[in-house]
Structures are given as structure tokens and as C-alpha cells.
Amino acid sequence: MTSPSLGVGLIGYAFMGAAHSQAWRTAPHFFDLPLRPRLSVLAGRDAARVADAAQRLGWEATETDWRAVIGRDDVDLVDVCTPGDTHAEIAIAALEAGKHVLCEKPLANTVAEAEAMADAAAKAATRGVRSMVGFTYRRVPAIGLARQLVAEGRLGTIRHVRAQYLQDWIADPAAPMSWRLDKQKAGSGALGDIGAHIVDLTQHITGQALTGVSAMLETFVKERPLPASAGSLSGVGGSGTGTVTVDDAAVFMGRFTGGAVATFEATRFALGRKNAIRIEINGSGGSLAFDFEDMNVLHFFDGDEPAETAGFRRIVVTEPGHPYVGAWWPAGHGLGYEHGFTHQVVDLVTAIAKGEDPTPSFADGLQVQRVLDAVERSAANNSSFTEI
């Protein structure tokens, strides 16, 4: 028997739009979904480019105005993959129109916008309309196993949390301006773009929330060439320059609700690090460590083992019993970047079909936004400890 369909309208077709498109296409072919995603319409401002993207990515129709997507009868869910300055307007309008919403992270550019979005989501939920923010790295199987180990008490009392997100794609001063370097569009730089991920991941794994931070922000390259052409992240520089109005790097300390101390670092200037999400958690009974550049592996130290044989255990997280893995390949056959987006679709569609609120919710996204805001306020006030 064929499952009922779930019409999807995707707004944005570049890097994230392509990743989300692949996930919507792939999920029903590997997972038994209660609703069958239908790639109804893809939206973008440039008619020619969005038409080309729709053909490549498998969408049935196109629009050049996001409002038209929300108004379509064949759209049940709106997937927002646009710059942060448009998230609030699109998501709130979609929720008020009775459409489920998946919104890329960070949820918004400001706490006020995120509060409005979370309020709209809460009201929509009373009518059975669901929403979720796209912190996709939660869906990496090794991260799922890490959360499970902490929840089972295998690490004991959490004492230290260390998190880094390291990239190098704008380390070259000749790399051109893009919307990610414009505070009006992006809200912040490395802090919101990638720092938001490690804030969410550490809170997700530990089951605790950050309560305060002490921070520094730095912009290393303050003027960049204007782009001659756009690429998946930045593009090729042309003539003229533009002013970078966001941070290039964010470094901050924090404290969790359970008392653990934490250090965070987010930068797009770490030469040689392409997408290194590094998390290490130390507890009274054990430790775990993860690096996304080796994403199918989790390192675990069991503090109960005898000192003579104790050591970090390298766990290849590809067994059928590991989170999400059973739907894919035989043990030892690793997953990749795109699989997290597929797992995100699976969890969202399943929650919608069950009439449950998916996670991370817009309220979760708001909490992360409050952390980002506290980081900016701390950095602007000589790194003073700032409560969240």
C-alpha cells in the first residue's frame, strides 16, 4: 500500500538546497516512511537558475516568490534554506498558513526574531502544524551513540566539554565577499554559521544547557574583493571591495547546568581543516571524543577498566544496531555528509505522521540563539561572563 504523500516546497537551491533535495529524494528509498515526500516545488529569485536547479535536483515545479510556495495546494511542508535574514518572515508566514516548516540553522539573526518564530511554532503546534530547525549533525550515527552513552551514565558526572568547529574556506584574503560575510544577511560569521552547530551538539549530547559564557570575537580580514561569480560557498573575486561585517573566529568559555566547564572555538581560518567538528567530553566515569572528518568513528574511554589495559576504544559506528545505520549498508561500509540530512527527513516525516513535535524544535533553536547573543554581548564587554 502506498503511503500518503507529503508535498514539499523548498525555498533556496544552492548549497543547503541541494543537500536538502538529495535527502527528500533519498529518504523513502531506504526508510519505510509513513508519509511519502513529494518534491512539489523549488523556489529561488532567478527564474533561469531555479529552473536549472529543479531539473537537476528532481523538483516538479518552480516559483520565484516564496509567498507563492506557501499558497500552493500541493505544498504541505515548507523547507527554508535561505540566508538568515529571511528565516523569520518565511517560517512565520508558512506556519500561520498551516504548513509544516523545516528551517535551516541558525534559526534567525536575532533573539527577537527567534522568539517570534518559537511563539508562532508553539501556536501552530496546537493546530497540529509541526516545525523543526535543521541542526543536521545531530543525525550523525556516532553523535547518536555519544548521546546514548551519556544518557546511560557511562561517563558519570560530566566535568569538561570541549568543542571546535574548524574550517579554512576563507583563510585566503583574496576569497571574495559573500552573503555569509554580511551581518545584515547572516546575523554573524563563524559564530552563527558553524559555532551554532557545536553549541547545539554539546547540549544535545550532554542533555544539559549552557548557562553563561565569556567570549572573544575576531575579524582577521576586514575588506574582501567583491565576487565576480558565485560558488557553493564564496566564489571568484572580481573588482572592487566590500567590508566584512561579521566575525571570522569565535572563542568562548561556558558553564553547563550540571556544573561542567566548557570551551568552544569556531573559525573559518584554520588552514588544513576542512570540516573538523571536534568534540570531547570528560566525565567522572569515562570520556568520549569525536571528529567529523572521521565521522564514522567514536572514541570512548571507560574509566572502570583496569589501568593496565585502559585506553580509548575506537568504535566504528556502522553496526546495524547503531542509530539510523540499519537502513543502509553492511557493517564497515561508512556513511557520509549527506546521510545526516536524510536522517533529518526521516525523523521529521515520522513525527508529523505521529502527530508529535519533532526535535530540535524552534524553542531549541531559540535557546541556541540566546547563547550566540550572549557570546556577542560578552565579546563586546571585554569578555565579561554573561548569563544566558
N, C-alpha and C positions, 0 to 999 in steps of 0.2 A: 504494500500500500504506500502510495506517495505521500510524503509529509506535506502539510500546508506550507505555502510559500511565505517568505518574509521579504518584501520589497525594500531594497536598499538604495538610498540616494547618497552618493559620495561627493563631497564638496572639496575640491583640491585634487590635483592629479600628478604632482611632482613626486619627490622622494617618498614621503609618507603615503601619498595617494596610491603610488604603485605598490607599496608594501601592503596596504590595506586591501587593495584589489586582489592581489595574489591570495590573501587569506580568505576573502569571501568566496573566491573561486574554488579553493582547495579544500576547505573545511568539510563540506558534505561528502567529499570523495574518500575521506579517511575516517571520519567520525559519523556515528549514527545520530544525526541531529533530529530533534523533534520538529523543527521548522527548517524549510529548505531556502537558503538565501537566494534571492533573485537579484542580479545586478541590473537594476532598473534604469538608473540614470547617473551620469557623471557630469559634474558642473565645474566650469572654470570661466574666467573672464574673456579669454581669447578663443573665439569660436573655432578657428582652424586648428589650434593646438589641442583643444579639448576633444575635437572630433578625431584627431590622430591618436590621442591617448585612449579614447574609448575603444577604437578599433584594436589597438594593441593589447589593451587590458581586459577586454571582454564585456564592455558595458553596452546595453541595448540602445540607449538614447543619450542625448546631451542637452545641457542647458547652459546659458551664460549668466544667469542670475540665480543666486541661491534661494531667493524667495519663490521662484518658480518650482524648485525642487520640493520645497515644503508644501506647496499647493497641489502637488500631483497625487492622484488617487492610487497610483501604483507604488508609492513610497510609504512604507511603514516605519522605517528607521532612517535617520539622518546621521551620516558619519562625517564628522568635521575634521578636515585635515588642512586647515588654513593657518596663516600666521595668527599669533595670539591676540592681536588687536581686534579680530573679528569673532572670536570664540563666543563671547557673552551674547552678542546680538543674535547670532545664528542659533545657538543652542537654546536660548530662552524662547525665541520665536517658534522653534521646532517643538519644544515641549508644550508650549501653550496651544499648538495646533494638534496635539495628541500624537506626535511622532516620538518613538523611542530615539535616544541620542547616544552615540559614542563620540567622545570629544578627545582629541589629542592633548597631550600634556605640554607645558603646564596648563592647568585648567583655564587660567586667564592671565592678564598682565598686571592686575592689581587685586588686592584683597577685596575691595568694594565690588569689583566685577565678579569675583569668585563667590562672594556672599550672595549676590543676586542670582547667580547660577544655581547655587546649592539650594536657595529658597525656592526657585522655580522647580527644581528637581523634586524637592520634598512635596510640593503641592501636586505636581504631576503624578507622583507615586500613589497618591490617594485615589487617582483615577485609573490606576493600572498601567501608567506610562513609565517606562524604565530608562535609566541613564547610567552611564559608566565613563570614567576617564581612562585614557589609554596609557597607563604605566605598564607597558608590554613586558618589561624584563621580569615582572612577577611570574610570568608564564614559562620561564626557562626551567626545565625539569630539575636542574641542580639547585636552583633557588627554591623550588618547591620542596626538595629534600632537606635543604638547610632549615627552612621554616618548620618542617616536621620534626627534625631533631631537636630544635629549641623547644617546641611545644611539648615534646615527650620528656623534657627535663634532662636531656643528655648533656647539656652544657652547664647545668646547675644555675646558679645566680649569675646573670650577665654583669660583667665588670667593665670590659673595654669594647668599644665599637670603633673600627677604622674603615673608612670608605674613601675611595678615589674613583673619579671618572676622568680618564686621561685620553686626549686626542691631540692631533697635530695639524689639522687640515687648514688652519690659518696662521701657522707659525711663520710662514714666509710673508714679509711685509708687502710683497707685490701681489699677494692674494687680494682680489677685489672686494669692494663693498657688496653686501647682500642684505636682505631684509633681516637676517639674524644679527646684524651688527647695528641695527637701528632700534633704539629703545622704544620709539613710538609703536613700532610693529611687533617687536619681540618681547618687550617688557624688561628683559635683562639679557645678559650674554651667556657665558658659560654657566652662570648660577642657575638660570631657569631652564636653559636648553638641556644641560646634562646633569647639573647639580640636583635638580628636582628628582631625577631618577634615583640617585643614591640616598637622598632623604627618604623617598618612598620605600626603597628596598630595605633599608636598615630598620625602618619602623615596621614594615611587613614581616621581616624575618624574626625580629625580636618580640613582636606583639606589643611593643611599647611606643610611646610618643616622645618626641623631643619637647623639652620644657623651656629651654633657653639656649642662647648662642653668644659667642664672641667671635667677631669676624673681621677679615680684611678682603677688600676687592682691589683688583689692579687691571688697568688697561695699558698694555705694552705698546701697541701700535695705534696711534690716535688719528691718523689720516691714511686712507687707502685709495687706490685707483677706483674710479667708477667702472662698473662692468661693461665690457664690450659685448659679452654674451653670457647667458646664464647656464649653469651646470646643475648637477644634482644637489650640491651644497653651496658653492660660491660661483665659479665661472672663470672667465678670462678678463683680465684688466684691460681697460681702454684709456682714453684721455680724460683729464680732469681728476679731481679727488673729492672724496667725501669724508665727513667726520664720523669716526666711530663713537657711538654714544652709549655703549654697553661695556660691561666688564669682560676682559679676556680670561681672567682667572679669579676664582673664589676659594678662600681658605678659611675654615671656621672650626671652632671647638663647640661642643654641645654637651648637654646632660639629658639623660632619658628619665622617664617617670620611675623606673625601677632603681635609679641611682647610678647607672653606668655612665662613665665619661666617654666622650666620642670625639673623633677628629674627622674632618671632611676636607676633600680637595677636589675641585673641578677646574679643568683647564683645557683649552684647545691649542696650547703651546708646548706640549710635551713631545718633543721630536722623537720619532720612532714608535710612539704609542698611538695606534690607530683607533682602537675602541676598547681600551682597557678599563673595565669596571672591576675594581678590586675591593673585595670586602673581607675583613677578618673580624671575627667575634670571639672574645675570650671570656669564659665563664669560670665559676668555681670548680666545675667538674669536667670541663673539656673546651675545645676550641674548634672553629671551622674557618676555612678560607676558600675564596672563590675568585676567579679571574675570567671575565667574559671572553678574553682572547683564547681561552681554553675551556669553552663553555660547557662541554660535556663532562667536566670533571669537578668534583667537590673534594676538598681535603678536610679530613676530620681527625681530631686528636681526642682520644678517650683517656681522661685523667684517672680512670680506675685501673688502667693496665699497669703491670709492674714496671718500674723504672728501667729495668734491664732490657725490656723489649718494647717499651712505649715509643711511639713516634706518630707523625702524621700519616694517616691512611689515605691513599689515593683511591677515590671511589669513581669509577667510570659510570656515569648516571645514564645508562642505556638499557637497563633491565626492564622487562615488561611491567614489573610492579612499581617502577618509579613513576612520578606524576607525568601524565599525558603520553608516556613512551609506548604503552601497549598498542596504540593505534598505528604506529609507524613501522620501523624496520626490526630485523633480528638484533639481539644484544650485540653491542660493539659497533653498530653502524650509527654514527653520530648524527645529530640534528644540527641545524644552522640558524642563522639570524631570523629567517623568515618564519620559522616554526612558532615563535612566540606570538606572532600576530594571528596565526591560525588558531592557537590555543585560546587567544583572547576572543575570537569569534565564537568558538565552541562554548566558552563559559557564558558569554553574553546571550547567545541564542538560547541556551539551556535555561538560563534564569528567566528570560522573557516568557518562554513556554510554560515554566512552572509558576509564573506569577510572582517571582521573587525579585528583590532588589539585588542587582549584581554588584560585585566589588572589583576594583576600588570605585567607590561612589563619588558623586560630586562633593559630598561632605568630606571625604578623604582628600580629594583634590584641594578643597578649601584649606584643610589643615596644613598640607604641604605649602600652599601659597602663603600661609601665615608664617611658616618657617622662613621662606625666601624673603618675605618682607622684614622679618626680624634680623636676618643676615644683613640686608641693605641698611637698616637703621643702625645696627651695631657698627658697621664699617664707616658710616658717616659720622659716628660719635666716638672716634678714637678706639674702636674695638671694645667698647664697654659691653659688659654682659647684659643681654637684652632678653627679657622674658617673652615667651610666645603666647 
